[in-house]
Amino acid sequence: MANRFVLNNISYHGKGAINEIPGEISCRGFKKAFVCSDPDLVKFGVTAKVTDLLDAAGIAWELFSEIKPNPTIKNVQDGVEAFKASGADVIVTIGGGSSMDTAKAIGIIAENPEFADFVSLEGVAPTQNHATFTIAVPTTAGTAAEVTINYVITDPDKVRKFVCVDTNDIPDVAIVDPDMMASMPAGLTAATGMDALTHAIEGYTTRGAWELSDMFHFKAIQLISQNLRDAYAEAKSGEPGSGREGMALGQYVAGMGFSNVGLGIDHAMAHTLSAHYDTPHGVACAMLLPIAMEYNKPVVTKRLAEVAVAMGVDTAGMTEDEAADAAIAAVRQLSADVNIKPTCDGLVEEDLDQLATDALADACYPGNPREADHETVKELFRKIMA
């Protein structure tokens, strides 16, 4: 069996990386950019950091900002119509996972109109054409959507999220500039950071993990464990520091790995919580991560012991089993240190049947290293009930 690896054609990293955007557009002869960004980023001037560069370079652009925190099918379909009407020939997406996922879906449908209903894109869709050329600029250090072949869209009528996996949707250029993440409040810094840690740990323990993905995930766990507390403190104080830069790189490196090998039960359950309760995705991941690690421990004990080492735990003298437990404890402590609650408000017993059904149907579940049945998943959800 061949192991496939898909990455951006080009990525830029570090302070000032956004200055590369006009050149990447003009050298390809593109004439007009379709800028996808969420309303808050527009309101607070974050989007303008990029559009000002486009103005200075004489590159025309049009803004689309009708994007919700959990983007819906209608957001995507409205975006496709706006893109067609704009006459743009390149997409520049600025934001967190919501903006980038919406832009990915727009770009895919624009080049593959037979999937205009969107729901036919769920799972692994047989698209023929690569998405519209896209430059992705993350403003959060968590989703790594700028380097993944996944996007997630909500169907509010069915109260569920669609996970779409398509090598044709990966952005052509990623611009990972920590200065674009400077406006993240402390709570968002914590949530997106724990999402990134979940990507790295689930990616390290997923069924599809192999040597190349292990390299990325182990380093990502190190970077996130070393920098998330500092990034959170910097967000609270408003003072600059190295934490944000470390998180910008760590979340990207995690994305390089998990995009290619998959995730597991944590993300399957987290998607379900977000769809039913609008729980922020990173918060849901953080609540569930130690629970998923405990559940999977019997089949990935050695790997969890290695996670402990990556997180900086001194495992000298520990058995493999003790080191795995230490990794779970380290995750709980990190989550507590960045002030994420371990329980989900609103979660009630009568919802558990549907939650378990939806989680087991999620596209991330098959990657989990240990099988789970309906009753098991219900029990895992009970562990985060307030």
C-alpha positions as CSV (number, residue, x, y, z in Angstrom):
1,M,0.0,0.0,0.0
2,A,1.3,3.4,-1.0
3,N,1.2,6.3,1.5
4,R,0.1,9.6,0.0
5,F,1.2,13.0,1.2
6,V,-0.3,16.3,-0.1
7,L,1.1,19.7,0.9
8,N,0.8,23.3,-0.3
9,N,2.8,24.2,-3.4
10,I,4.3,27.1,-1.5
11,S,4.1,28.4,2.0
12,Y,5.6,31.4,3.7
13,H,6.3,31.6,7.4
14,G,7.2,34.4,9.9
15,K,6.5,38.0,10.6
16,G,5.8,40.0,7.5
17,A,4.9,37.0,5.4
18,I,1.8,38.7,4.1
19,N,4.0,41.0,2.0
20,E,4.5,38.1,-0.4
21,I,0.8,38.0,-1.4
22,P,0.8,40.7,-4.1
23,G,3.8,39.1,-5.8
24,E,2.2,35.6,-5.8
25,I,-0.9,37.1,-7.5
26,S,0.8,39.3,-10.0
27,C,3.4,36.8,-11.2
28,R,0.6,34.5,-12.3
29,G,-1.2,37.2,-14.2
30,F,-4.3,37.1,-12.0
31,K,-6.4,40.3,-12.3
32,K,-8.9,40.3,-9.5
33,A,-9.0,38.7,-6.0
34,F,-12.1,37.4,-4.3
35,V,-11.4,38.1,-0.6
36,C,-13.1,35.7,1.9
37,S,-13.0,36.9,5.5
38,D,-15.4,37.0,8.4
39,P,-17.2,40.1,9.6
40,D,-15.3,40.6,12.8
41,L,-11.9,40.5,11.0
42,V,-13.2,43.1,8.6
43,K,-14.6,45.2,11.4
44,F,-11.4,45.2,13.4
45,G,-9.1,46.0,10.5
46,V,-7.4,42.6,10.3
47,T,-8.6,41.9,6.7
48,A,-7.4,45.4,5.7
49,K,-3.8,44.3,6.5
50,V,-4.0,42.2,3.3
51,T,-6.4,44.3,1.2
52,D,-4.2,47.4,1.8
53,L,-1.3,45.5,0.2
54,L,-3.5,44.6,-2.8
55,D,-4.5,48.3,-3.1
56,A,-0.8,49.4,-3.0
57,A,0.0,46.8,-5.7
58,G,-2.9,47.9,-7.9
59,I,-4.7,44.6,-7.7
60,A,-8.5,44.8,-7.8
61,W,-10.4,42.8,-5.2
62,E,-13.9,42.2,-4.0
63,L,-14.9,41.2,-0.4
64,F,-17.2,38.4,0.7
65,S,-17.8,38.3,4.4
66,E,-21.1,36.5,4.8
67,I,-19.5,33.8,6.8
68,K,-20.7,32.4,10.1
69,P,-18.5,30.9,12.9
70,N,-19.8,27.5,11.8
71,P,-20.3,28.2,8.1
72,T,-23.5,26.7,6.5
73,I,-24.4,25.3,3.1
74,K,-26.2,28.6,2.3
75,N,-23.0,30.5,3.2
76,V,-21.1,28.5,0.6
77,Q,-23.8,28.7,-2.1
78,D,-24.1,32.5,-1.6
79,G,-20.3,32.7,-1.8
80,V,-20.3,30.7,-5.1
81,E,-22.8,33.1,-6.6
82,A,-20.9,36.2,-5.3
83,F,-17.6,34.7,-6.8
84,K,-19.2,34.2,-10.2
85,A,-20.6,37.7,-10.2
86,S,-17.3,39.3,-9.1
87,G,-15.3,38.3,-12.2
88,A,-12.4,37.4,-9.9
89,D,-9.9,34.8,-10.9
90,V,-8.1,34.1,-7.6
91,I,-9.3,33.6,-4.0
92,V,-7.6,35.1,-1.0
93,T,-9.0,33.8,2.3
94,I,-8.2,35.5,5.5
95,G,-9.4,34.1,8.9
96,G,-9.8,31.0,10.9
97,G,-11.2,27.7,9.9
98,S,-14.6,29.2,9.1
99,S,-13.3,31.6,6.4
100,M,-10.9,29.1,5.0
101,D,-13.4,26.2,4.9
102,T,-15.9,28.5,3.2
103,A,-13.3,29.6,0.6
104,K,-12.3,26.0,-0.1
105,A,-15.9,25.0,-0.8
106,I,-16.4,28.0,-3.0
107,G,-13.3,27.3,-5.0
108,I,-14.2,23.6,-5.4
109,I,-17.8,24.3,-6.6
110,A,-16.6,27.1,-8.9
111,E,-14.4,24.7,-10.8
112,N,-16.7,21.6,-10.4
113,P,-20.2,23.0,-10.8
114,E,-21.8,19.5,-10.9
115,F,-21.4,19.6,-7.1
116,A,-23.4,22.8,-6.6
117,D,-25.8,21.1,-4.3
118,F,-22.8,20.9,-1.9
119,V,-24.1,17.8,0.0
120,S,-22.7,15.6,-2.7
121,L,-19.2,16.8,-1.6
122,E,-19.5,15.0,1.8
123,G,-16.8,12.5,2.5
124,V,-14.4,11.9,-0.3
125,A,-15.9,13.4,-3.5
126,P,-14.8,12.5,-7.0
127,T,-14.0,16.1,-8.1
128,Q,-12.1,16.4,-11.4
129,N,-10.7,19.9,-11.2
130,H,-8.5,21.6,-8.6
131,A,-10.2,24.5,-6.8
132,T,-9.8,28.1,-7.9
133,F,-6.2,29.2,-7.2
134,T,-6.3,30.1,-3.5
135,I,-4.0,31.9,-1.1
136,A,-4.8,31.2,2.5
137,V,-3.9,33.5,5.4
138,P,-4.7,32.1,8.8
139,T,-5.6,34.5,11.7
140,T,-5.8,31.8,14.3
141,A,-3.3,29.2,15.4
142,G,-5.3,26.0,15.4
143,T,-7.3,24.7,12.5
144,A,-4.4,24.5,10.0
145,A,-7.0,24.7,7.2
146,E,-4.4,26.5,5.1
147,V,-2.5,23.2,4.7
148,T,-5.2,20.6,4.9
149,I,-7.3,18.7,2.3
150,N,-10.4,18.9,4.6
151,Y,-13.2,21.4,5.1
152,V,-16.2,21.3,7.4
153,I,-19.6,22.9,6.6
154,T,-22.8,22.8,8.8
155,D,-26.2,21.7,7.6
156,P,-28.5,23.5,10.1
157,D,-31.6,21.7,8.9
158,K,-30.1,18.3,9.8
159,V,-28.2,19.6,12.8
160,R,-24.9,18.1,11.6
161,K,-21.6,18.9,10.1
162,F,-20.4,17.7,6.7
163,V,-16.7,16.8,6.6
164,C,-15.3,16.9,3.1
165,V,-12.0,15.4,2.1
166,D,-10.6,16.3,-1.3
167,T,-7.0,16.7,-2.5
168,N,-8.3,19.3,-4.9
169,D,-9.2,21.7,-2.2
170,I,-5.8,22.4,-0.6
171,P,-4.8,26.1,-0.9
172,D,-2.0,26.6,-3.4
173,V,-0.2,29.1,-1.2
174,A,-0.2,29.4,2.6
175,I,0.8,32.6,4.3
176,V,1.5,31.9,8.0
177,D,2.3,35.3,9.5
178,P,2.1,35.4,13.4
179,D,1.3,39.2,13.1
180,M,-2.0,38.2,11.5
181,M,-2.8,36.3,14.7
182,A,-2.1,39.2,17.1
183,S,-5.7,40.2,17.5
184,M,-6.8,36.8,18.9
185,P,-8.3,37.2,22.4
186,A,-7.1,34.8,25.1
187,G,-10.1,32.5,24.9
188,L,-9.7,32.0,21.2
189,T,-6.0,31.5,21.6
190,A,-6.6,28.8,24.1
191,A,-9.4,27.0,22.1
192,T,-7.5,27.1,18.7
193,G,-4.3,26.0,20.4
194,M,-6.0,23.0,22.0
195,D,-7.5,22.1,18.6
196,A,-4.0,22.1,17.2
197,L,-2.8,19.9,20.0
198,T,-5.7,17.5,19.3
199,H,-4.7,17.4,15.6
200,A,-1.2,16.5,16.6
201,I,-2.0,13.8,19.2
202,E,-4.9,12.3,17.2
203,G,-2.7,12.3,14.1
204,Y,0.1,10.6,16.0
205,T,-2.3,7.8,17.2
206,T,-4.6,7.4,14.2
207,R,-4.8,4.2,12.2
208,G,-3.0,5.8,9.3
209,A,0.0,7.2,11.1
210,W,3.4,6.4,9.6
211,E,7.0,7.6,9.7
212,L,6.5,10.8,7.7
213,S,3.4,11.9,9.6
214,D,5.0,10.9,12.9
215,M,7.8,13.3,12.2
216,F,5.4,16.3,11.8
217,H,3.1,15.3,14.7
218,F,5.9,14.7,17.3
219,K,7.4,18.1,16.5
220,A,4.0,19.8,16.6
221,I,3.2,18.3,20.0
222,Q,6.6,19.8,21.2
223,L,5.9,23.2,19.7
224,I,2.4,23.5,21.0
225,S,3.3,22.2,24.5
226,Q,6.1,24.7,24.7
227,N,4.3,27.7,23.4
228,L,0.5,27.6,24.1
229,R,0.8,28.9,27.7
230,D,3.0,31.8,26.6
231,A,0.7,32.6,23.7
232,Y,-2.3,32.6,26.0
233,A,-0.5,34.9,28.5
234,E,0.5,37.2,25.6
235,A,-3.1,37.4,24.5
236,K,-4.3,38.3,28.0
237,S,-1.6,41.0,28.5
238,G,-1.6,42.4,25.0
239,E,2.2,42.2,25.1
240,P,4.2,40.7,22.2
241,G,6.2,37.6,22.6
242,S,7.5,34.4,21.1
243,G,4.5,32.2,22.1
244,R,2.3,33.3,19.1
245,E,5.1,32.6,16.6
246,G,5.7,29.2,18.1
247,M,2.0,28.4,17.9
248,A,1.7,29.6,14.3
249,L,4.4,27.2,13.3
250,G,3.2,24.3,15.6
251,Q,-0.4,24.3,14.3
252,Y,0.8,24.4,10.7
253,V,3.2,21.5,11.2
254,A,0.3,19.5,12.9
255,G,-1.8,20.2,9.8
256,M,0.9,18.9,7.5
257,G,0.5,15.6,9.2
258,F,-3.1,15.0,10.1
259,S,-4.4,16.2,6.7
260,N,-2.7,13.2,5.2
261,V,-3.4,10.4,7.8
262,G,-6.7,11.4,9.4
263,L,-7.9,11.9,13.0
264,G,-10.2,9.9,15.3
265,I,-13.0,9.8,17.8
266,D,-12.2,13.1,19.5
267,H,-12.9,15.1,16.3
268,A,-15.9,13.0,15.4
269,M,-17.5,13.8,18.8
270,A,-16.3,17.4,18.7
271,H,-18.0,18.0,15.3
272,T,-21.2,16.6,16.8
273,L,-21.1,18.8,19.8
274,S,-20.5,21.9,17.7
275,A,-23.4,21.0,15.4
276,H,-25.9,20.4,18.2
277,Y,-24.8,23.0,20.8
278,D,-22.7,25.5,18.8
279,T,-19.8,24.6,21.1
280,P,-16.6,26.2,19.8
281,H,-14.7,23.5,18.0
282,G,-11.4,23.9,19.9
283,V,-13.2,23.9,23.2
284,A,-15.0,20.7,22.3
285,C,-11.7,19.1,21.2
286,A,-10.1,20.1,24.5
287,M,-12.9,18.7,26.6
288,L,-12.7,15.4,24.8
289,L,-9.0,14.9,24.2
290,P,-8.0,13.3,27.5
291,I,-11.1,11.2,27.4
292,A,-10.3,9.9,23.9
293,M,-6.7,9.3,24.9
294,E,-7.9,7.2,27.9
295,Y,-10.2,5.2,25.7
296,N,-7.6,4.6,23.1
297,K,-4.8,3.9,25.6
298,P,-5.1,0.0,25.5
299,V,-4.2,0.0,21.8
300,V,-1.7,2.9,21.6
301,T,0.0,2.8,25.0
302,K,3.5,3.1,23.5
303,R,2.5,6.0,21.3
304,L,0.9,7.9,24.2
305,A,4.1,7.3,26.2
306,E,6.0,9.0,23.4
307,V,3.4,11.9,23.5
308,A,4.4,12.4,27.1
309,V,8.1,12.8,26.0
310,A,7.0,15.3,23.3
311,M,5.1,17.3,25.9
312,G,8.2,17.6,28.1
313,V,7.3,15.1,30.7
314,D,10.3,13.5,32.5
315,T,9.4,9.8,32.0
316,A,12.6,8.4,33.4
317,G,11.8,5.5,35.6
318,M,8.2,5.2,34.4
319,T,6.7,2.1,32.8
320,E,5.2,2.6,29.4
321,D,1.7,2.5,31.0
322,E,2.7,5.1,33.6
323,A,4.1,7.4,30.8
324,A,0.9,7.1,28.8
325,D,-1.0,8.1,31.9
326,A,1.4,11.0,32.3
327,A,0.6,12.2,28.8
328,I,-3.1,12.2,29.6
329,A,-2.5,14.2,32.8
330,A,-0.3,16.7,30.9
331,V,-3.0,17.3,28.4
332,R,-5.5,17.9,31.2
333,Q,-3.1,20.3,32.9
334,L,-2.4,22.3,29.8
335,S,-6.1,22.6,29.1
336,A,-6.7,23.8,32.7
337,D,-3.8,26.3,32.5
338,V,-5.4,28.0,29.5
339,N,-8.8,28.1,31.3
340,I,-10.8,25.7,29.3
341,K,-13.7,24.0,31.2
342,P,-13.7,20.2,31.2
343,T,-17.5,20.0,30.8
344,C,-20.1,21.0,28.2
345,D,-23.0,23.2,29.2
346,G,-26.3,22.0,28.0
347,L,-25.3,18.4,27.4
348,V,-28.2,16.2,28.6
349,E,-28.9,12.5,28.8
350,E,-31.8,12.6,26.3
351,D,-29.5,13.9,23.6
352,L,-26.9,11.2,23.9
353,D,-28.4,8.7,21.4
354,Q,-28.4,11.2,18.6
355,L,-25.0,12.5,19.5
356,A,-23.5,9.0,19.4
357,T,-25.2,8.2,16.1
358,D,-23.8,11.3,14.5
359,A,-20.3,10.9,15.9
360,L,-20.0,7.3,14.6
361,A,-21.2,8.6,11.2
362,D,-18.6,11.4,11.1
363,A,-15.8,11.1,8.5
364,C,-13.1,11.4,11.2
365,Y,-14.3,8.3,13.2
366,P,-12.8,5.6,10.9
367,G,-9.3,6.8,11.7
368,N,-9.6,6.0,15.4
369,P,-7.3,3.3,16.5
370,R,-9.9,1.5,18.6
371,E,-13.4,0.5,17.6
372,A,-16.3,2.0,19.6
373,D,-20.0,1.0,19.6
374,H,-23.0,3.2,20.2
375,E,-23.2,2.7,24.0
376,T,-19.4,3.3,24.4
377,V,-19.7,6.7,22.6
378,K,-22.6,7.6,24.8
379,E,-20.5,6.8,27.9
380,L,-17.7,9.0,26.5
381,F,-20.1,11.9,26.1
382,R,-21.3,11.4,29.6
383,K,-17.8,12.1,30.9
384,I,-18.1,15.8,29.8
385,M,-21.6,16.4,31.2
386,A,-21.7,19.3,33.6
